[in-house]
């Protein structure tokens, strides 16, 4: 039986990766989770540190009363997405949350989850194309399910594969990526690092007026009107990297 469940899980991952629309994706995801003993999940996307931004909720299997409470303002005190963004892997609530890690309002939110039968579960942040972040929380486990490292790894794999597919299906950027020349890409990268025209000119060995010409071309190709928008869009489209990275392996 265990081997059958494991095979069903890995087969389910392949079906998730081939899902043709959002409805099929959710169906296949829940089937894969059921193969490892879970029957409820909720999804938030997109997710950033500020809970007032994004966080569209999709609920499958958790109480409707909780979903109403969450949408009415509970999301503002939900600490789980932010914890997920700071963890390298899936985590359990409340076991993996350290004492003193939460504000009083966040602790009150977790305490309130007990009323909805959601006092424990596994959560994980998800990362997909176009710099999109999401969040998945899973519970309603069968009585014999133990939250072992193996189970947590399977939950994490399932959640992240499904979110990657979700972002592709949702097509946040339906248009093609702008075709930038190598020099335009270099200018965009330096702009994303906050460099001024003078510093960019010095780094690339060109004049400041040439930098301005490249910027105008960039703005036109990327359909933006300022440096900040160009940097943000470049990061979202995978044209630049955030932060400063060494050019040789460490």
C-alpha positions in Angstrom: 0.0 0.0 0.0 2.8 2.4 0.9 4.5 1.8 -2.5 1.2 2.3 -4.3 0.7 5.7 -2.5 4.2 6.8 -3.3 3.8 5.9 -7.0 0.4 7.7 -7.0 2.2 10.8 -5.5 5.0 10.9 -8.1 2.5 10.2 -10.9 0.4 13.1 -9.6 3.4 15.4 -9.8 3.7 14.6 -13.5 0.0 15.3 -14.0 0.4 18.6 -12.2 3.2 19.6 -14.5 1.0 18.9 -17.5 -2.2 20.5 -16.2 -3.9 22.5 -19.0 -5.8 25.0 -16.9 -6.2 26.2 -13.4 -9.1 23.9 -12.6 -7.2 20.8 -13.7 -4.2 22.0 -11.8 -6.1 22.2 -8.5 -7.7 18.8 -9.1 -4.4 17.2 -9.7 -2.7 18.9 -6.8 -5.3 17.7 -4.4 -5.1 14.2 -5.7 -1.3 14.2 -5.2 -1.7 15.5 -1.6 -4.4 12.9 -0.9 -1.8 10.3 -1.9 0.3 11.3 1.1 -2.7 11.7 3.4 -3.8 15.4 3.2 -7.2 16.6 2.1 -7.3 20.4 2.6 -5.1 23.2 1.3 -5.3 27.0 0.9 -3.3 29.1 -1.5 -2.2 32.7 -1.5 -0.7 34.5 -4.5 1.1 36.7 -5.0 2.8 37.0 -1.6 5.1 39.7 -0.4 6.1 40.9 3.1 3.3 43.4 3.4 0.0 41.5 3.9 -2.0 44.3 2.4 -0.5 43.6 -1.1 -1.8 40.7 -3.1 -2.7 37.5 -1.2 -5.7 36.3 -3.3 -7.0 33.3 -1.3 -8.1 30.0 -2.8 -9.5 27.6 -0.3 -10.0 23.9 -0.9 -11.2 21.8 2.0 -10.9 24.2 4.9 -14.0 25.6 6.6 -15.8 28.3 4.6 -16.2 30.2 7.9 -12.4 30.5 8.2 -12.2 31.7 4.6 -14.8 34.4 5.3 -12.9 35.4 8.5 -9.6 35.5 6.6 -10.9 37.7 3.7 -12.6 40.0 6.2 -9.3 41.0 7.7 -7.7 37.9 9.3 -5.0 38.0 6.6 -3.6 41.1 8.1 -2.5 39.1 11.2 -1.6 35.8 9.5 2.1 35.2 10.2 2.5 32.0 8.2 3.2 33.5 4.8 5.9 35.8 6.1 7.5 32.9 8.1 7.4 30.9 4.9 9.3 33.6 3.0 12.1 33.5 5.6 12.4 29.6 5.8 14.4 27.5 3.4 11.8 24.7 3.4 8.4 23.7 4.5 7.6 24.2 8.2 4.9 23.0 10.6 2.7 25.3 12.6 2.7 25.8 15.5 5.6 23.4 16.3 8.3 25.1 14.2 7.4 28.6 15.3 9.8 29.8 18.1 8.4 31.4 21.3 8.5 35.1 21.0 8.6 35.0 17.2 5.1 36.3 16.8 3.4 39.6 17.7 0.4 39.4 20.1 -2.0 39.9 17.1 -0.2 37.1 15.2 -0.4 34.8 18.1 -4.1 35.6 18.5 -4.6 34.6 14.9 -2.9 31.3 15.4 -5.0 30.7 18.5 -8.1 31.5 16.5 -7.2 28.8 14.0 -8.0 26.2 16.7 -11.7 27.2 16.5 -11.7 26.3 12.8 -10.0 22.9 13.3 -6.8 24.3 11.8 -4.5 24.3 14.8 -1.7 22.4 13.0 -0.5 21.9 9.5 2.4 22.2 7.1 3.1 25.5 5.2 5.6 26.5 2.5 6.4 29.5 0.5 6.5 28.9 -3.3 8.6 30.5 -6.0 7.9 30.6 -9.7 8.7 32.3 -12.9 8.6 36.1 -13.2 9.8 36.6 -9.6 6.4 35.5 -8.3 6.0 34.2 -4.8 3.1 32.4 -3.4 2.2 30.4 -0.3 0.5 27.0 0.4 -0.8 25.7 3.7 -1.9 22.0 4.0 -3.8 20.1 6.7 -6.8 17.8 7.2 -4.3 14.9 7.5 -5.5 11.4 8.0 -5.1 10.1 11.6 -2.0 7.9 10.9 -0.1 10.7 9.0 3.1 11.7 10.9 4.8 15.0 9.9 8.1 13.3 9.1 10.9 15.0 7.1 9.9 12.8 4.1 6.3 14.0 4.3 7.5 17.6 4.6 9.7 17.2 1.5 6.8 15.8 -0.5 4.5 18.6 0.6 7.2 21.1 -0.4 7.8 19.5 -3.8 4.1 19.2 -4.6 3.4 22.8 -3.6 6.3 24.3 -5.5 5.8 22.3 -8.7 2.1 23.3 -8.7 2.9 27.0 -8.1 5.4 27.0 -11.0 2.7 25.5 -13.2 0.1 28.0 -11.9 2.3 31.0 -12.8 2.8 29.7 -16.3 -1.0 29.1 -16.8 -1.8 32.6 -15.3 0.6 34.3 -17.7 1.4 37.4 -15.7 3.3 38.7 -18.8 1.5 37.5 -21.9 3.7 39.5 -24.2 7.1 38.3 -25.3 10.2 39.5 -23.4 11.8 42.6 -25.0 14.8 41.8 -27.1 17.6 43.8 -25.6 21.1 44.2 -27.1 24.0 43.1 -24.9 24.8 46.8 -24.1 21.2 47.6 -23.2 21.2 44.6 -20.9 24.4 45.8 -19.2 22.8 49.3 -18.7 19.6 47.7 -17.3 21.6 45.6 -14.8 23.5 48.6 -13.6 20.3 50.7 -13.4 18.8 47.9 -11.3 21.7 48.2 -8.9 20.9 51.9 -8.4 23.9 53.3 -10.4 23.7 56.8 -11.8 24.3 57.6 -15.4 27.8 58.9 -14.6 28.7 55.7 -12.8 27.3 53.6 -15.6 29.2 55.6 -18.1 32.5 55.0 -16.2 31.8 51.3 -15.7 31.1 50.7 -19.4 33.6 53.1 -20.8 31.1 55.3 -22.7 29.8 58.8 -22.3 26.9 59.8 -20.1 25.0 61.0 -23.1 25.3 57.5 -24.6 23.9 56.0 -21.4 20.9 58.3 -21.8 20.4 57.1 -25.3 20.5 53.5 -24.2 18.0 54.3 -21.4 15.5 55.8 -23.8 15.8 52.7 -26.0 15.3 50.5 -22.9 12.2 52.5 -21.8 10.7 52.2 -25.3 11.3 48.4 -25.6 10.1 47.7 -22.0 7.1 50.1 -22.2 8.1 52.0 -19.1 8.9 55.6 -18.5 11.4 55.7 -15.6 14.4 53.8 -14.2 12.6 52.2 -11.3 9.9 50.7 -13.5 12.5 49.4 -15.9 14.5 47.8 -13.0 11.4 46.2 -11.5 10.1 44.9 -14.9 13.6 43.7 -15.8 13.7 41.6 -12.6 10.2 40.2 -13.1 11.1 39.2 -16.7 14.4 37.6 -15.7 16.5 40.1 -17.6 18.6 41.1 -14.6 19.5 39.8 -11.1 18.8 41.4 -7.8 21.8 42.4 -5.6 25.4 42.1 -6.4 26.7 38.7 -7.3 30.3 37.4 -7.7 31.2 36.8 -11.3 33.2 33.7 -10.4 32.1 30.7 -8.3 33.1 30.7 -4.7 
